[in-house]
Amino acid sequence: MQSGNSDEFNSMDERLQKILSQWGIASRRQAEQMMIAGRVRVNGQIVQLGEKANPEVDRIEVDGLPIKQKDRPEPIYLLLNKPIGVISTCSEPSRRIKVLDILSPELRNGKGIHPVGRLDADSTGALLLTNDGQVTFCLTHPKHCLPKTYEVWVEGKVQESILKLWRQGIILSGKKTLPAQVKVLEEGDGSKTLLEVIISEGRNRQIRRVAEQLGYPVVKLHRTAIGKIKLQPPGKHLLPSGAYRQLTDFEIYYLQEQIKKSSQFS
């Protein structure tokens, strides 16, 4: 939105969904939905998608409440070992336990923290949470390929020919999956197999659907790492189920590097 200020100020205009994500109000996609719903105003006017503003000079309101630079929260980056049955959304009509319910009250309230992507309720493991909307946008962008590592128990003894098909990619809902890294970690009594699966895309329930299509339904799915961010870093203790920790300086730097690589998609 052009605010009627000088070119000096207009040069600092940014898209509103980016401003709202940086302020921890919402992720970019959530901010876009808020704008579509007419919940965002600049200088008293309801904004449309694609409009810009300058938070230093424009009055930006969400649901009638102004946002101010002094209210911008410090960035928070957490890694959670999500337990089974917990859902990866910020709101849930059926009142099931959400990942935010696990956090301490001081983190839940007024910090704008939200999960980066999702893990199914019946899946467990590594899940990032942050109030940095830029990180959320970049890491969930369809064109961004951040590898994620899973330990997957499937029914049956998986043949090498099946592993080869999985590695090469298969047609799922009319589109071929990207190449995956798949190897056997452990074979049980012949009734099930533990696989390590590393994928660089996040299509809905992708691993479960691929395994089902190949004839080896998933028994248990656990995510152990998101890129270089691991539940058990080298030389460290495993993060217990239901626990969370602050990311290390190295891990935050790693995320910032991913943002730089994804800047062409923003």
ZAMI-498098 format. One record per residue (C-alpha): residue number from 1; x, y, z. Coordinates in Angstrom, 3 decimals. Each point is the difference from the previous one (the first is absolute). Layout:
BEGIN
ATOM:NUM:X:Y:Z
...
! end
This chain:
BEGIN
ATOM:1:0.000:0.000:0.000
ATOM:2:1.307:3.415:-0.908
ATOM:3:-0.286:2.053:3.154
ATOM:4:0.475:3.390:-1.570
ATOM:5:3.433:0.456:1.537
ATOM:6:3.199:1.041:-1.738
ATOM:7:1.983:-2.251:-2.316
ATOM:8:2.525:-0.369:2.801
ATOM:9:-2.623:-1.753:2.116
ATOM:10:-1.697:-1.823:-2.879
ATOM:11:3.295:-1.672:-0.805
ATOM:12:-0.342:-1.743:3.368
ATOM:13:-3.458:-1.417:-0.771
ATOM:14:-0.371:-3.770:0.388
ATOM:15:-2.804:-2.407:-0.773
ATOM:16:-2.400:-0.168:2.904
ATOM:17:0.096:-3.782:0.313
ATOM:18:3.768:0.265:0.445
ATOM:19:-0.387:2.689:2.683
ATOM:20:-2.580:-2.052:1.910
ATOM:21:2.182:-3.101:-0.142
ATOM:22:3.065:1.904:1.182
ATOM:23:-2.001:1.352:2.936
ATOM:24:-1.033:-3.512:0.985
ATOM:25:-3.672:0.783:-0.666
ATOM:26:-0.390:-2.928:-2.374
ATOM:27:1.799:-1.997:-2.640
ATOM:28:-0.062:1.516:-3.480
ATOM:29:-2.765:-2.318:-1.150
ATOM:30:-2.038:0.703:3.113
ATOM:31:0.549:3.733:-0.511
ATOM:32:-1.268:-0.280:-3.565
ATOM:33:-3.188:-1.668:1.257
ATOM:34:-0.421:2.766:2.582
ATOM:35:0.299:2.596:-2.759
ATOM:36:-2.508:-1.814:-2.190
ATOM:37:-2.403:-0.057:2.958
ATOM:38:0.303:3.789:0.351
ATOM:39:1.647:-0.188:3.418
ATOM:40:2.979:2.202:-0.920
ATOM:41:-0.111:3.799:-0.424
ATOM:42:2.635:2.581:-0.858
ATOM:43:-0.746:3.614:0.890
ATOM:44:-3.625:-0.963:0.560
ATOM:45:-0.493:-1.737:-3.353
ATOM:46:-0.543:-3.733:-0.520
ATOM:47:2.887:-1.334:-2.061
ATOM:48:0.146:-2.434:-2.893
ATOM:49:2.540:-2.706:-0.729
ATOM:50:3.189:1.374:-1.501
ATOM:51:-0.202:3.398:1.694
ATOM:52:2.959:1.442:1.860
ATOM:53:0.573:2.212:3.019
ATOM:54:2.784:1.559:2.024
ATOM:55:-0.308:-1.000:3.670
ATOM:56:2.023:3.059:1.032
ATOM:57:-2.542:2.487:-1.330
ATOM:58:-3.233:-1.866:-0.787
ATOM:59:-2.602:-1.052:2.562
ATOM:60:-0.479:-3.751:-0.443
ATOM:61:-2.897:-1.678:1.820
ATOM:62:-1.041:-3.622:0.354
ATOM:63:-3.526:-0.563:1.296
ATOM:64:-0.053:3.668:0.991
ATOM:65:3.149:-0.216:2.119
ATOM:66:3.079:1.956:-1.150
ATOM:67:3.362:-1.710:-0.310
ATOM:68:3.066:1.996:0.943
ATOM:69:3.698:-0.576:-0.454
ATOM:70:0.582:0.086:3.737
ATOM:71:-2.418:-2.922:0.320
ATOM:72:1.981:-2.143:-2.421
ATOM:73:1.001:-3.134:1.961
ATOM:74:3.513:-1.326:0.108
ATOM:75:0.400:-2.878:-2.456
ATOM:76:-0.457:-3.417:1.591
ATOM:77:1.132:-3.288:-1.533
ATOM:78:-0.954:-3.289:1.634
ATOM:79:0.323:-3.695:-0.797
ATOM:80:-2.738:-2.240:1.384
ATOM:81:-0.074:-3.783:0.154
ATOM:82:-3.690:-0.312:-0.758
ATOM:83:-1.809:-2.822:1.802
ATOM:84:-2.598:-2.177:-1.685
ATOM:85:-3.541:1.358:0.016
ATOM:86:1.047:3.660:0.101
ATOM:87:-1.022:2.077:-3.019
ATOM:88:2.193:2.528:-1.816
ATOM:89:-2.477:2.856:-0.321
ATOM:90:-0.597:3.183:1.972
ATOM:91:-3.761:-0.504:0.250
ATOM:92:-2.081:-3.144:0.318
ATOM:93:-3.824:-0.051:0.207
ATOM:94:-0.086:-3.492:1.567
ATOM:95:2.235:1.170:2.861
ATOM:96:2.674:-2.613:-0.571
ATOM:97:3.419:0.791:1.456
ATOM:98:2.010:2.375:-2.213
ATOM:99:3.762:0.443:-0.124
ATOM:100:-0.389:3.485:1.487
ATOM:101:-1.697:-1.544:3.050
ATOM:102:3.307:-1.679:0.834
ATOM:103:1.851:3.306:0.286
ATOM:104:0.325:1.978:3.218
ATOM:105:-2.602:2.776:0.537
ATOM:106:2.563:2.751:-0.620
ATOM:107:0.740:-1.483:-3.433
ATOM:108:-3.635:-0.695:-0.879
ATOM:109:-1.277:3.497:0.684
ATOM:110:0.750:2.999:-2.189
ATOM:111:3.135:-1.358:-1.686
ATOM:112:-1.521:-0.947:-3.343
ATOM:113:1.603:-3.458:0.060
ATOM:114:-1.321:-2.496:-2.542
ATOM:115:1.143:-3.349:-1.440
ATOM:116:2.058:-0.071:-3.183
ATOM:117:-1.864:-2.500:-2.147
ATOM:118:-1.771:-2.982:1.484
ATOM:119:0.318:-3.498:1.338
ATOM:120:-3.065:-2.223:-0.041
ATOM:121:-1.664:-0.617:3.345
ATOM:122:1.029:-3.649:-0.199
ATOM:123:3.621:0.881:-0.868
ATOM:124:2.689:1.069:2.456
ATOM:125:3.305:1.820:0.068
ATOM:126:1.752:3.174:-1.068
ATOM:127:-2.152:3.087:-0.506
ATOM:128:1.245:3.582:-0.178
ATOM:129:-1.938:2.806:1.688
ATOM:130:0.754:3.688:-0.446
ATOM:131:-1.460:3.487:-0.135
ATOM:132:2.242:0.814:-2.960
ATOM:133:-2.420:0.094:-2.907
ATOM:134:2.818:0.250:-2.531
ATOM:135:1.400:-3.335:1.168
ATOM:136:-3.448:-1.571:-0.177
ATOM:137:-0.618:1.332:-3.498
ATOM:138:3.345:-1.140:-1.377
ATOM:139:0.025:-3.454:1.568
ATOM:140:-3.566:-0.808:-1.048
ATOM:141:0.256:1.414:-3.522
ATOM:142:-0.730:-2.780:-2.553
ATOM:143:3.200:0.794:-1.910
ATOM:144:2.242:-0.173:3.053
ATOM:145:1.714:-3.367:0.430
ATOM:146:1.049:-0.400:3.613
ATOM:147:0.634:-3.714:0.648
ATOM:148:-1.892:-1.629:2.838
ATOM:149:1.052:-3.309:1.540
ATOM:150:-2.439:-2.623:1.267
ATOM:151:0.149:-3.384:1.691
ATOM:152:-2.884:-1.990:-1.422
ATOM:153:-1.232:-3.420:1.091
ATOM:154:-1.958:-1.679:-2.807
ATOM:155:-1.808:-3.316:-0.217
ATOM:156:1.847:-2.886:-1.604
ATOM:157:3.528:-0.615:-1.230
ATOM:158:0.786:2.618:-2.624
ATOM:159:1.671:-1.271:-3.153
ATOM:160:2.900:1.870:-1.601
ATOM:161:-2.060:0.463:-3.168
ATOM:162:-2.599:1.889:2.027
ATOM:163:2.662:2.189:1.598
ATOM:164:1.316:0.821:-3.481
ATOM:165:-3.456:1.094:-1.153
ATOM:166:-0.401:2.206:3.077
ATOM:167:3.412:1.574:-0.540
ATOM:168:-0.767:0.833:-3.618
ATOM:169:-3.418:1.462:0.776
ATOM:170:-3.488:-1.251:-0.714
ATOM:171:-3.157:1.573:-1.360
ATOM:172:-2.097:1.363:2.848
ATOM:173:-3.254:1.788:-0.820
ATOM:174:1.119:0.426:-3.594
ATOM:175:3.424:1.451:0.812
ATOM:176:3.302:-1.796:0.501
ATOM:177:1.661:0.380:3.384
ATOM:178:3.529:1.370:0.137
ATOM:179:2.848:-2.496:0.405
ATOM:180:0.316:-1.212:3.595
ATOM:181:2.710:-1.610:2.080
ATOM:182:-1.287:-3.277:1.433
ATOM:183:1.943:-2.675:1.832
ATOM:184:-0.708:-2.879:2.367
ATOM:185:1.017:0.632:3.616
ATOM:186:-1.430:-3.133:1.586
ATOM:187:-2.025:-3.037:-0.913
ATOM:188:-2.293:-1.381:2.646
ATOM:189:-1.296:-3.549:0.053
ATOM:190:-0.968:0.316:-3.663
ATOM:191:-3.314:1.646:0.773
ATOM:192:1.374:3.550:-0.093
ATOM:193:3.005:2.073:-1.111
ATOM:194:1.560:3.193:1.354
ATOM:195:1.002:2.405:-2.776
ATOM:196:1.816:3.298:-0.052
ATOM:197:-1.710:2.276:-2.505
ATOM:198:1.326:3.426:-0.992
ATOM:199:-2.239:2.156:-2.186
ATOM:200:0.251:3.574:-1.241
ATOM:201:-3.683:0.732:-0.507
ATOM:202:-2.969:0.074:2.317
ATOM:203:-3.076:-1.173:-1.836
ATOM:204:-2.921:-0.938:2.229
ATOM:205:0.688:-3.302:1.832
ATOM:206:2.547:-0.743:-2.709
ATOM:207:1.969:-2.799:1.650
ATOM:208:-3.124:-1.796:1.178
ATOM:209:-1.614:0.229:-3.423
ATOM:210:3.102:-1.159:-1.858
ATOM:211:0.516:-2.934:2.359
ATOM:212:-3.664:-0.990:-0.314
ATOM:213:0.159:0.195:-3.779
ATOM:214:3.106:-2.206:-0.052
ATOM:215:-1.756:-2.587:2.166
ATOM:216:1.765:0.645:3.314
ATOM:217:-2.309:2.026:2.284
ATOM:218:1.614:2.177:2.661
ATOM:219:-0.195:-1.288:3.561
ATOM:220:1.877:2.874:1.628
ATOM:221:1.510:3.229:-1.327
ATOM:222:2.497:2.129:1.919
ATOM:223:1.876:3.065:-1.319
ATOM:224:3.538:0.211:1.347
ATOM:225:1.390:3.050:-1.798
ATOM:226:-0.922:3.084:-2.014
ATOM:227:3.008:0.747:-2.140
ATOM:228:2.908:0.252:2.442
ATOM:229:-2.269:0.544:2.998
ATOM:230:-0.231:-3.298:1.865
ATOM:231:-1.826:-1.406:3.005
ATOM:232:3.341:-1.449:1.055
ATOM:233:2.910:2.173:-1.166
ATOM:234:3.441:-1.648:0.006
ATOM:235:1.286:-0.398:3.551
ATOM:236:-3.277:1.184:1.542
ATOM:237:-2.896:-1.683:1.767
ATOM:238:-3.133:-0.944:-1.925
ATOM:239:-2.783:2.549:0.439
ATOM:240:-2.740:-1.938:1.867
ATOM:241:-3.490:-0.377:-1.406
ATOM:242:-2.120:3.018:0.935
ATOM:243:3.059:2.133:0.781
ATOM:244:1.295:3.018:-1.904
ATOM:245:3.155:2.072:-0.080
ATOM:246:1.343:3.252:-1.393
ATOM:247:1.955:-0.371:-3.221
ATOM:248:3.743:0.464:0.277
ATOM:249:1.780:2.924:-1.642
ATOM:250:1.243:-2.377:-2.689
ATOM:251:-3.538:-1.237:-0.726
ATOM:252:-1.365:3.560:-0.205
ATOM:253:2.815:0.944:-2.366
ATOM:254:-0.893:-3.084:-2.062
ATOM:255:-3.610:1.176:-0.263
ATOM:256:1.112:3.487:-1.011
ATOM:257:2.083:-1.535:-2.773
ATOM:258:-3.077:-1.870:-1.211
ATOM:259:-1.875:3.315:-0.138
ATOM:260:2.701:1.467:-2.210
ATOM:261:-0.285:-2.959:-2.365
ATOM:262:-3.780:0.406:-0.122
ATOM:263:-0.056:3.774:-0.483
ATOM:264:-0.696:-0.428:-3.702
ATOM:265:-3.360:-1.575:0.876
ATOM:266:-1.199:2.672:2.460
! end
